[in-house]
Amino acid sequence: MINRPLVLTYLYLFIYILLSSGVILYNKWVLSPKYFNFPLPITLTMIHMGFSGAVAFFLVRVFKVVSPVKMTFEIYATCVIPISAFFASSLWFGNTAYLHISVAFIQMLKALMPVATFLMAVVCGTDKLRCDVFFNMVLVSVGVVVSSYGEIHFNVVGTVYQVTGIFAEALRLVLTQVLLQKKGLTLNPITSLYYIAPCSFVFLFVPWYLLEKPEMQVTQIQFNFWIFFSNALCALALNFSIFLVIGRTGAVTIRVAGVLKDWILIALSTVIFPESTITGLNIIGYAIALCGVLMYNYIKVKDVRASQLSSDSLPDRIVKDWKLEKKSSDIFTPNSNDGNGGNGLSDTNVDDEAPLLASSRLSHIGRMQVGNHNQ
């Protein structure tokens, strides 16, 4: 018999990996001077934000798919605007890096994301400096340095852009957690785009007007409507697929899928873009960095489980045990009066982060953190 929920979950994972890899390769092809030759990363980012904001507006205001949240001017000024600014900055710098370095090397540099997030969390006071996590961060950093040393076409400008974009994304994640939790605001994928995409578009207008508008007036830039429409549509579909995957699985699954996606993307980039050559030192350094990333993910998931178990009060555990025992007695035998109070199991022993369980869910903050890390 075919397990339909399991097949559907694997289908969502396949779509997520396909869209994530496709958007990155598509952006590289559009921006690269050797291919489509549209070397305007801010303009491309603005197209993405404008398209996402327009779709979100129709879904919220016209088709009434979801209802907008109660957004005051204070929340918008103190939460949405800073988050949108760093979100736009991370996309801007990340797209600019495609002009200077290869896709494979960009994916290797993205291994620094846990390091950047941990440092920003420590600076903002949402996390504490721990020896075990610090060791993992050092291991990731060493791996990235080794991988960079082995990069044949190393470019300082592209590396600085990519690393800056990573730290901007990390700061956005931390601000999202701090500001939205403080205000008690929850946003789903559609309402997130509804509020953040237009603000990001406005934020990008100033650097676009100063940096790229004069270049567009001087040089001959080709513009193909269907290419940019399909590119923006893929980026929008990627945002929705991330939330679909997290909604059906858990943090462990999406992190493992992200690592698998990185390896697939590195391999595909060397085939699609012949100039993207990989050396043995690249692979060794990236493998070292991934070991640190996997250890860091294990520590974070372990901390989440420990906090979930400690947050369960004794009365809640008693109620859970009683419900499980009653369910077991209904399913099996009605005369299981062995004096032990049933089978003695509690559903607190169930792994809430276990992959491929329909009951596994994350808070919206967790969804935003994981989702934007794999873009």
CORSULHU-V322948 format. One line per field, one symbol per residue. ss: DSSP state (@ for helix, = for strand, . for the rest). A space follows every 50 residues. Layout:
ss = ???
//
This chain:
ss = ...@@@@@@@@@@@@@@@@@@@@@@@@@@@@.........@@@@@@@@@@ @@@@@@@@@@@@..........@@@@@@@@@@@@@@@@@@@@@@@@@... ..@@@@@@@@@@@@@@@@@@@@@@......@@@@@@@@@@@@@@@@@@@. .....@@@@@@@@@@@@@@@@@@@@@@@@@@@@.....@@@@@@@@@@@@ @@@@@@@@@@@@@@@@@@......@@@@@@@@@@@@@@@@@@@@@@@@.. @@@@@@@@@@@@@@@@@@@@@@.......@@@@@@@@@@@@@@@@@@@@@ @@@@@@@@@@@..@@@@@@@@@@@@@@@@@@...............@@@. .............@@@@@@@@@@..
//
